[in-house]
Amino acid sequence: MPKQITIKQAAEIMGKCQQFVRVGLQRGLLPFGTAVKVHTRWNYYISPKMFYEYVGDAKGGESS
């Protein structure tokens, strides 16, 4: 399982645009990460374990 997942990677795996993931995290609607505003910029963290559970990939993106 990867140590970190970027917004871009999450969006590609989910089949959504990056803005969907950003806004979902900012509003607390996506249960696999957090968004924190520092001054005027947003910082994001996506938990790989929680993300892959959410998308239904228990192996965390690893091939068998």
C-alpha positions in Angstrom: 0.0 0.0 0.0 1.4 3.4 -0.9 2.4 5.8 1.9 0.5 8.7 0.4 -2.1 9.3 -2.2 -2.3 12.6 -4.1 -5.5 14.4 -5.0 -4.7 13.6 -8.7 -4.3 9.8 -8.0 -7.5 9.7 -5.9 -9.5 11.5 -8.6 -8.2 9.1 -11.3 -9.0 6.0 -9.2 -12.5 7.3 -8.4 -13.2 8.5 -12.0 -13.8 12.0 -10.8 -12.2 15.4 -11.3 -9.6 16.7 -8.9 -11.9 19.5 -7.8 -14.5 16.9 -6.7 -12.0 15.3 -4.4 -10.7 18.7 -3.0 -14.2 20.1 -2.3 -15.4 16.7 -0.8 -12.5 16.8 1.6 -12.9 20.5 2.4 -16.6 19.9 3.3 -16.0 16.7 5.2 -18.1 14.7 2.7 -15.4 12.2 1.8 -14.5 9.9 4.8 -10.9 9.1 3.8 -8.9 12.3 4.5 -8.8 15.9 5.7 -8.4 19.3 4.3 -6.9 22.1 6.3 -6.7 25.8 5.2 -3.5 27.5 6.2 -3.6 31.2 5.4 -4.9 31.2 1.9 -3.9 27.7 0.8 -5.5 24.3 1.4 -3.5 21.3 2.5 -4.8 17.8 2.0 -4.1 14.4 3.5 -5.6 11.2 2.2 -5.3 8.0 4.3 -4.3 5.2 1.9 -6.0 2.6 4.1 -9.3 4.5 4.4 -9.2 5.5 0.7 -8.8 2.0 -0.6 -11.5 0.7 1.8 -13.8 3.5 0.5 -13.3 2.6 -3.1 -13.6 -1.1 -2.4 -9.9 -2.2 -3.0 -8.8 -4.0 0.1 -5.4 -4.7 -1.4 -4.6 -1.0 -1.7 -4.0 -0.8 -5.4 -1.5 -3.7 -5.4 -1.9 -6.3 -8.0 -2.1 -10.0 -7.0 
